[in-house]
Amino acid sequence: MTERLGDDHLFAGAAPYYRRGRLPYAPGLTAALAEALGLDGRGRLLDMGCGPGTLALELAELFAEVVGVDPDAGMLTEATREAAARGLTGRVRWVRARAEQLPHDIGTFTVAAFAQSFHWMDRAAVAAATRELLRPGGVLVHVSDLKPETRSAAGLPGPPVPRDRIAELVARYLGPVRRAGRKLLPQGTPGGEREILAAAGYSGPRRLVVPGGEVLERSADDVMAGVFSLSYSAPHLFGPRLGSFEAESRALLREVSGPGVFHERQPDTEVFLWGTGVGPEA
C-alpha cells in the first residue's frame, strides 16, 4: 500500500480561484476521448478528485451520468454552481468523499478518470478499488498537462507570465521546500504510477497527446488565481501574510506589464488509457 500524499487541507481556500486560474486542457480532448473509447452518450463516468468539475463537466456530453468525487466542500460548491450554469444539473452529481472512502452505493462505471489527482491519493488502494467499480471493458483514464514540456514565449503578442519570479516569491514566503497542505514534499510528488496500475491488474496503457499551443491572454487577476489554485501556494498556507504576499505579487506583475496583460501558450494534454484486462477494451 502506498501512502496518501494529500490531506484534507491540501487545497483549502483554493476553490474560488481554481477554474479561473488553471489553464484549460487542450480543446480537442473531448473529441479525442470520444473517438478513442467509442463514447456515445451512454454509460457512466467517475471523476476521482474532481475539484470544481473541470473535467467532469467537459466530458458530461459523452455519458448518461457523471459522478464527481472530491473531499473539499468548496470545490464541490464551485462544481455545483458551474453545472447549473451549463444546464447539466440533472446529468451530474457530486459526492464529498476521499477516493479511499467511496460510498458503497456509488455503483459501477464505464470510465474512471483522474485529472492530475491520482498522485495525491493512496494510489495502490485507490487503483484496486477503482478497478472493482469498472464494468467489463471499462477504462481508467489519466489526464494531465504534458510534462515535461517547454512552452516557448517566442512570438507571443505580449509579455509572458513571469512564473519563475512568482515561484521565487512563493519560496521566500513559504520556504524552499514545496508545501502540500500540512505536509512538506522535499522530493516532490512520487512517480511509479505505471507500476502501481499494472500491479492492480490494469492493461496498457495507450497514450494520447492532444495538442494545445493556442496563445492565451491572461490578466493579472487570472495569474493570481493561478497561484492560489496550486497546492503549494494555496491561500491558507500564507496565514496572516496572505495580504502582503498578494500585494508583492501584484507589484511584480505591474513591473512586468503595466497594463496587467500577459500571454502564454496552452499546454498539450497527455492522456493514458488503462484497460481492465477483461472485455472489449482489454
C-alpha positions as CSV (number, residue, x, y, z in Angstrom):
1,M,0.0,0.0,0.0
2,T,1.3,3.5,-0.8
3,E,0.9,6.5,1.5
4,R,-1.8,9.0,0.8
5,L,0.2,12.1,-0.1
6,G,-2.6,14.7,0.2
7,D,-4.6,15.7,3.3
8,D,-7.9,17.5,3.9
9,H,-6.2,20.9,3.8
10,L,-4.5,20.3,0.5
11,F,-6.5,22.9,-1.5
12,A,-8.1,24.8,1.4
13,G,-9.3,28.2,0.1
14,A,-8.3,27.4,-3.5
15,A,-11.7,26.5,-4.8
16,P,-12.8,30.1,-5.8
17,Y,-9.6,30.5,-7.8
18,Y,-9.3,27.1,-9.5
19,R,-11.4,27.4,-12.6
20,R,-10.1,30.8,-13.5
21,G,-6.5,30.2,-12.6
22,R,-5.8,26.8,-14.1
23,L,-5.0,26.7,-17.8
24,P,-7.6,24.7,-19.8
25,Y,-7.0,21.3,-21.3
26,A,-6.4,21.2,-25.0
27,P,-9.6,21.9,-26.9
28,G,-9.6,18.6,-28.7
29,L,-9.7,16.5,-25.5
30,T,-13.4,15.6,-25.5
31,A,-13.4,14.6,-29.2
32,A,-10.2,12.6,-28.7
33,L,-11.6,10.6,-25.8
34,A,-14.9,10.1,-27.6
35,E,-13.1,8.6,-30.6
36,A,-10.6,6.5,-28.6
37,L,-13.2,5.0,-26.3
38,G,-16.2,4.9,-28.6
39,L,-18.2,7.1,-26.2
40,D,-21.7,7.9,-27.4
41,G,-23.7,9.5,-24.6
42,R,-24.3,6.2,-22.7
43,G,-22.5,4.8,-19.7
44,R,-21.3,6.4,-16.5
45,L,-18.2,8.5,-15.7
46,L,-16.5,8.6,-12.3
47,D,-14.2,11.6,-11.9
48,M,-11.9,11.0,-8.9
49,G,-10.6,14.1,-7.3
50,C,-12.9,16.2,-9.5
51,G,-12.1,19.6,-8.0
52,P,-14.6,22.2,-9.3
53,G,-15.7,19.8,-12.0
54,T,-13.3,20.9,-14.7
55,L,-13.0,17.5,-16.5
56,A,-16.3,16.1,-15.4
57,L,-18.3,18.9,-16.9
58,E,-16.2,19.0,-20.0
59,L,-16.9,15.3,-20.7
60,A,-20.6,15.2,-19.5
61,E,-22.0,15.1,-23.0
62,L,-20.3,11.8,-23.6
63,F,-22.1,10.0,-20.8
64,A,-25.6,9.4,-19.4
65,E,-24.4,10.2,-15.9
66,V,-21.3,11.7,-14.4
67,V,-20.3,11.4,-10.7
68,G,-17.6,13.7,-9.4
69,V,-15.8,12.8,-6.1
70,D,-13.8,15.2,-4.0
71,P,-13.1,15.7,-0.3
72,D,-13.1,19.5,-0.5
73,A,-16.6,21.1,0.1
74,G,-15.5,24.3,-1.5
75,M,-14.6,22.5,-4.7
76,L,-18.0,20.8,-4.9
77,T,-19.8,24.1,-4.3
78,E,-18.0,25.5,-7.3
79,A,-18.8,22.4,-9.3
80,T,-22.5,22.6,-8.4
81,R,-22.6,26.3,-9.5
82,E,-20.9,25.6,-12.8
83,A,-23.1,22.6,-13.6
84,A,-26.1,24.7,-13.1
85,A,-24.7,27.5,-15.3
86,R,-24.2,24.9,-18.1
87,G,-27.6,23.3,-17.7
88,L,-26.1,20.0,-16.5
89,T,-27.5,19.7,-13.0
90,G,-29.6,16.7,-13.9
91,R,-26.8,14.9,-15.5
92,V,-24.1,15.1,-12.9
93,R,-23.9,14.6,-9.2
94,W,-21.2,15.4,-6.7
95,V,-20.0,13.2,-3.8
96,R,-17.9,14.6,-0.9
97,A,-15.5,11.8,0.0
98,R,-12.0,10.7,-0.2
99,A,-11.2,8.4,-3.1
100,E,-10.2,5.9,-0.5
101,Q,-13.6,6.0,1.2
102,L,-16.2,5.9,-1.5
103,P,-19.9,5.3,-0.6
104,H,-20.9,1.6,-1.0
105,D,-23.8,2.5,-3.3
106,I,-21.9,4.6,-5.8
107,G,-22.4,2.0,-8.5
108,T,-20.3,0.9,-11.4
109,F,-18.8,2.9,-14.3
110,T,-17.7,2.8,-17.9
111,V,-14.8,5.1,-17.3
112,A,-13.0,6.3,-14.2
113,A,-11.0,9.5,-14.7
114,F,-8.1,11.0,-12.7
115,A,-7.3,14.6,-13.8
116,Q,-4.0,15.4,-12.2
117,S,-5.3,14.0,-8.9
118,F,-4.1,10.3,-8.6
119,H,-0.7,11.3,-7.1
120,W,-2.4,12.8,-4.0
121,M,-4.1,9.5,-3.1
122,D,-3.2,6.2,-1.6
123,R,-2.6,5.0,-5.2
124,A,-2.4,1.3,-4.7
125,A,-5.6,1.2,-2.7
126,V,-7.5,3.5,-5.0
127,A,-6.3,1.7,-8.1
128,A,-7.6,-1.6,-6.8
129,A,-10.9,-0.1,-5.6
130,T,-11.5,1.7,-8.8
131,R,-10.9,-1.5,-10.8
132,E,-13.7,-3.1,-8.8
133,L,-16.0,-0.3,-9.9
134,L,-15.3,-0.5,-13.6
135,R,-17.6,-2.6,-15.7
136,P,-16.2,-5.2,-18.0
137,G,-14.4,-3.4,-20.7
138,G,-14.1,-0.3,-18.6
139,V,-11.2,2.1,-18.8
140,L,-9.2,4.1,-16.3
141,V,-8.2,7.5,-17.9
142,H,-5.3,9.6,-16.5
143,V,-5.3,13.2,-17.8
144,S,-2.7,15.8,-17.2
145,D,-0.8,18.6,-18.9
146,L,2.1,17.2,-20.9
147,K,5.2,17.1,-18.7
148,P,8.0,17.9,-19.1
149,E,7.1,20.5,-21.8
150,T,8.8,23.8,-22.5
151,R,6.3,26.2,-23.9
152,S,8.1,28.8,-25.9
153,A,7.5,32.5,-25.3
154,A,8.7,33.3,-28.8
155,G,6.1,35.1,-30.9
156,L,3.8,35.9,-28.1
157,P,2.0,39.3,-28.6
158,G,2.9,40.5,-25.1
159,P,5.0,39.6,-22.0
160,P,4.7,36.0,-20.7
161,V,3.6,35.2,-17.2
162,P,6.7,35.6,-15.0
163,R,6.3,32.2,-13.4
164,D,9.9,31.9,-12.3
165,R,9.8,35.2,-10.4
166,I,6.5,34.3,-8.8
167,A,7.9,30.9,-7.7
168,E,10.8,32.7,-6.1
169,L,8.4,35.0,-4.2
170,V,6.4,32.0,-3.0
171,A,9.6,30.3,-1.8
172,R,10.5,33.5,0.1
173,Y,7.2,33.4,2.0
174,L,6.8,29.7,2.4
175,G,10.3,28.3,2.4
176,P,12.3,26.5,-0.3
177,V,10.7,23.1,0.3
178,R,7.4,22.5,-1.6
179,R,4.3,22.5,0.6
180,A,1.2,20.4,0.2
181,G,-1.4,21.0,2.8
182,R,0.2,20.4,6.2
183,K,3.0,18.3,4.6
184,L,6.3,19.1,3.1
185,L,7.4,17.4,-0.2
186,P,11.2,17.6,-0.3
187,Q,11.2,15.0,-3.1
188,G,8.2,16.4,-4.9
189,T,5.2,14.2,-5.9
190,P,6.0,10.4,-6.4
191,G,6.3,8.6,-9.7
192,G,5.8,4.9,-10.4
193,E,2.2,5.1,-11.4
194,R,2.7,2.7,-14.3
195,E,3.9,0.0,-11.9
196,I,1.1,0.6,-9.4
197,L,-1.6,0.4,-12.1
198,A,-0.1,-2.7,-13.6
199,A,0.1,-4.3,-10.2
200,A,-3.6,-3.6,-9.7
201,G,-4.4,-5.6,-12.8
202,Y,-4.8,-2.9,-15.5
203,S,-3.6,-3.4,-19.0
204,G,-1.8,-0.9,-21.2
205,P,-1.5,1.9,-21.3
206,R,-2.4,3.5,-24.6
207,R,-1.1,7.1,-24.8
208,L,-2.7,10.0,-26.5
209,V,-1.3,13.6,-26.8
210,V,-3.9,16.2,-27.6
211,P,-2.1,19.3,-29.0
212,G,-2.6,22.7,-27.4
213,G,-0.4,25.6,-28.4
214,E,-3.0,28.3,-28.6
215,V,-2.0,31.7,-27.3
216,L,-3.9,32.5,-24.2
217,E,-4.3,36.1,-22.8
218,R,-4.1,36.3,-19.1
219,S,-4.9,39.2,-16.8
220,A,-3.2,39.9,-13.5
221,D,-6.3,38.6,-11.7
222,D,-6.0,35.4,-13.8
223,V,-2.4,35.0,-12.9
224,M,-3.1,35.5,-9.2
225,A,-5.9,33.0,-9.4
226,G,-3.5,30.5,-10.9
227,V,-1.1,31.0,-7.9
228,F,-3.8,30.5,-5.3
229,S,-5.2,27.4,-7.2
230,L,-2.0,25.4,-6.5
231,S,-1.5,23.0,-3.6
232,Y,1.9,24.6,-2.8
233,S,0.7,28.2,-2.8
234,A,-3.0,27.8,-1.7
235,P,-4.2,30.8,0.3
236,H,-4.3,29.1,3.7
237,L,-0.5,28.4,3.6
238,F,0.3,32.1,3.9
239,G,-1.7,32.7,7.1
240,P,-1.6,36.4,8.2
241,R,0.9,37.1,5.5
242,L,-1.5,36.4,2.6
243,G,-2.2,40.1,2.0
244,S,1.5,41.0,1.9
245,F,2.2,38.2,-0.5
246,E,-0.6,39.2,-2.8
247,A,0.5,42.9,-2.7
248,E,4.1,41.9,-3.6
249,S,2.9,39.6,-6.3
250,R,0.7,42.2,-7.9
251,A,3.6,44.8,-7.8
252,L,5.8,42.3,-9.6
253,L,3.1,41.8,-12.2
254,R,2.8,45.5,-12.8
255,E,6.5,45.8,-13.2
256,V,6.4,43.2,-15.9
257,S,3.3,44.5,-17.6
258,G,1.9,47.9,-16.8
259,P,-1.4,47.2,-18.4
260,G,-1.6,43.9,-16.5
261,V,-1.9,41.7,-19.6
262,F,0.1,38.6,-20.2
263,H,0.3,35.8,-22.7
264,E,1.2,32.1,-22.7
265,R,0.7,29.0,-24.8
266,Q,-1.8,26.4,-23.8
267,P,-0.1,23.2,-22.9
268,D,-0.6,19.9,-24.7
269,T,-2.8,17.4,-22.8
270,E,-1.4,13.9,-22.2
271,V,-3.8,11.0,-21.7
272,F,-3.1,7.4,-20.6
273,L,-5.9,4.9,-21.1
274,W,-5.7,1.8,-18.9
275,G,-7.9,-1.3,-19.6
276,T,-9.3,-3.6,-17.0
277,G,-7.8,-6.7,-18.7
278,V,-11.3,-8.1,-19.5
279,G,-13.9,-7.3,-22.1
280,P,-13.6,-5.4,-25.4
281,E,-11.2,-2.6,-24.1
282,A,-8.6,-5.1,-22.8
